[in-house]
Amino acid sequence: MFNATLIVFRETLEAALIIGMVAAATRQIPRHAVWITLGVVLGLAGAVGVASIAGQIGQWANGMGHELFNAAVLAIAVAMLAWHNIWMAGHGRKMADDARALGKSATSGDRAITAVTIAIALTVLREGSETVLFFFGIFAGGSLGAAPLVEGSLLGLLAGVIAGILIYRGLVRIPVRHFFRVTAWLLLFVAAGMAAQLAQLLTQADLLPPLVQPLWDSSGLVAPDSALGTLLHALIGYEAQPSAAQVIFAVAVLIFVQLASLRARDHGARAN
């Protein structure tokens, strides 16, 4: 039961944190709750579909199908979060100053929230499919009965959802003048963490050399299986022993999105 609770909590936490941050970051965009809910529903439906054909996926590319599938999901999610941050850099100031005017230009807002919906759907898809595959493994091995599995899963799901709600409520209390900057940085680090996980999956599939493995070892400071390590992994993709390739991917995303956001911010200032 404890193992089921922990696994479901970790998977739910990763998805809930991203959903909570995105919900807070897009609260000024019209119909943002509908788009976010759509992303969650699509992700859950996709997770069930992926789990149902997990055997076939695993056989792709000489047994590296799961790694390649997850890598593709992460790559698209990183792109969607990066696009959202860049768009917000150019429009966030106007949204903060005049939310009513934004409501009259919902088309441009919908373009940004569509990218967020895709990112949420892919996040829920990845975390949900991993959870379902975990359940299938337990049932196949007969190591846990249905009742303890369901109880543990519900506890883990509840804890993860509560964490996401707390993140959302904490973010919406931030003063408006700082709000967009804080949420932009949080989503930027989430995207960078996903990029690091993408590098790890490509390394496991022998498509990318690790370069240096590990580049450092911070497990003595923050153990990866500790409460803080679990939270940091869910929030920014924390790894105690990252490879150089993972660090390069993460730093590249940080630099690219920051430079693109600065350019978008300058363009938006001139347009206003």
N, C-alpha and C positions, 0 to 999 in steps of 0.2 A: 504493500500500500504506500509506504513512504517513497519508494522509487517512482511509482506512478505519479504521486503528488509532486515530487521534485522535477521530473521530466516535463510534466504538463505546465508547471509553474514557470520553468525556464523558457519554454516555447511561447507560452502565453505572454510572459513578461516582455519578451522581445517585440512581439507584435503590438501589445498594449501600449508600450512606451512610444513607439512610432506613431500609433493612431492618436494617442493623447497629445503628442507634440504637434502633429499635423492638424488636429482639430483646433488646437489653440492658435496655431499660426494662420489658419484660414477662417477664423471666426467672423471676419469682416466681409468675406465673400458671400454673395447671395446663394442660398441653397447648399451651403457647404455640408450641412449634416446629411442631406440626401445623398450627395456624392460620396461622402465617407462611408455611409451605410452600404451603398452600392458596392464600394470597394471591398468591404468586409464580406458581404454576401457572395460576390464573385470569387473571392479568395477561398472561402469555405467550400464552395461548389467545386472549384478547381482542385482543392486538396483531396476531396473524396475521389474525384476522377483520377488524379495522379496515383493515389494509393491503390486504386483498383487495377492499374496496369503497371504497378511497381516492378513486377517480375520482368516484363518486356523492356521497360526503361533500363533496368540494370544490365540487360544483355547487350545494349547498344555499345558501340565503340569498344569492343573487346572487354566488356565488363565495367567500363568507366561511364556508363550512361547516367547514373545518379549524379556523379560529380559534374558532368557536362551540363546536365539539366539544371542543377542548382546554380552553376556558374552563369548560365544564360539568364536565369531569373534574377540573380544578383546584379548582373550587368545592366539589365533594363531598369531595375529599381534604382540603381545609382544614377542612371541617366535621368530618370523622372524626378528624383529629389534634387538633382543638380539644376535641372530646368526650372523647377519651382523656386529654388532659392534665387536664381538669376532673374526670373520674372519679378519676384517680390522685391528685389533690390531696386528695380526701376519703377515699381508701382506702390510699394509699401508706404512711402511718405504721403502720397495722395490719399491712400486708403485710410491712414490714420487721421488726416486732416479733414477729410470729407467723405465719410462712409455713405452718406445719403447720395452723393453724386455717383459713387461707385455702383450703387444699385441700379442706376439708369444705364450703366455700361456693363451689363452682366455678361455680354458675349466675351469680352477680353478676360474677365474673371473666370469664366467657365473654361477657357483654354488652360489656365494655370491649374484649376482644381481638377481638371481631367487628368493631368499628369500626376497629381497627388493620388487620385483614385486608383490609377494603374499601379503606383508604388505601393499603396496599401493592399490592393488585391494580391500583388506578387509577394508581399511580406507574409500575409495570412496564408497564401498558397504554400509557401516554403515551410513555414512553421507548422501549419496544420498537417501537411503531408508527412512531415517528419514524425509528428505525434501519432498519426494513424498507423504509420509503419511500425512505430514502437509498440503499439497495441497488438498489431498482428504478430509481431515477434513473441510477445508474452503469451498470447493465446496458443501459438504454434508450439511453444516450448512447454506449455502447461505449468508454468512456474507460479501462476497467480490466478485465483478464481475471479469470476466476473464481478462479484459484489465488492471485494476490496479494490479491484481495479477502477470500478465506477466511482466509489467513494473517494479514493485518492485523486482521481482525475478531476472530480468536481471541486475538491479542496484546492488543487493546484490552479484550476481555471479561475476560481473565485479570487484567490490571492493575486493572480496576475491581473485580472480586471480591476481590482481595487487599486493596485499600483498604478495602472494607467489613468484611472480617475483622479488619483492624487496628483499625478504629474500635470494633468489638464487643469485642475483647480488651482494648483500652485502657479502655473504659467499665466492664467487669465488674471491673476492678482497683480501682475507686474504692471507698473505705470505704462500708459500708452507710448510715451516718448522713448521708452526702452524696450517695449514689447517685441517689435519686429526684429530688432538687433539680436535679442536673446534667443528667440525662436530660430532665427536664421543660422546662428552659430550652432545651436543644438542639432538642427537638421543637417548642417554641413558635416559635423562630426559623425552623425549617423551614416551619411553617405560615404565618408572616408572609411569608417569601420566596415561597411559592406564591401568596399573596394578591396580592403585587406583580406576579407573572407573569400572574395573572388580570386585573388592571387593564390590563396591557399588551395582552393579547389583545382585551379589550373595546374598547380604544382603536383597535387595528388594524381592528376590525370596525365602527368609527364608532358604537359604542353608548355610549361614554364619552369625554368631552373630556379631553385630557391636562392641561389647566389651565396648567401651565408645563412646557415641554419644551426642554431638560432643566432640572431643578431645580438640579443641580450637575454638575460633571465631575471625577471622581476618577481618570480614566484615567492621569493623570500619577503618581499614587501607586501604584495597582494596575491594571495593564492588564488588560482583560477577557479577552484571549487568552493571558495568562501562566499559569504553573502555579498561582500563588496565586489569580489571578482565577478560573480554572476551578474550583479547590477551593471558593472562597467562593461561587461561583454555585451549585454543586451542594449546598453545605451550607445557605446562607441566602438563595439567590436574588440574589446580588450583581449589581448593575448599575452600571457606571461613570457612566452618564448617565441616571438615572431621571427619570421625569416626576413632577409633583406628585401626580397621581392614584395612581401606584404607591406613593409614600411614604405617602399617606393610607390606602390599603388595608392596607398592612403595619402601620402604627401602630395602626389601628383593631383589627386582629386581636390585636396585642400587648396592648392595653388591655383589650379585652373578655375574652380568655382569662384574663388575670391577675386581673381583678376577679371573674370567675366562679370561678376556682380558689381565691381567698381565701375566698369565700363557702362553697364546698364544703368547704374545709379547716376552717373554723370549725364548720360543721354536723357534720362527721365527728368533731371533737374533743368536741363536746357529746354526740354519740351514744355515744362511748366512755366 
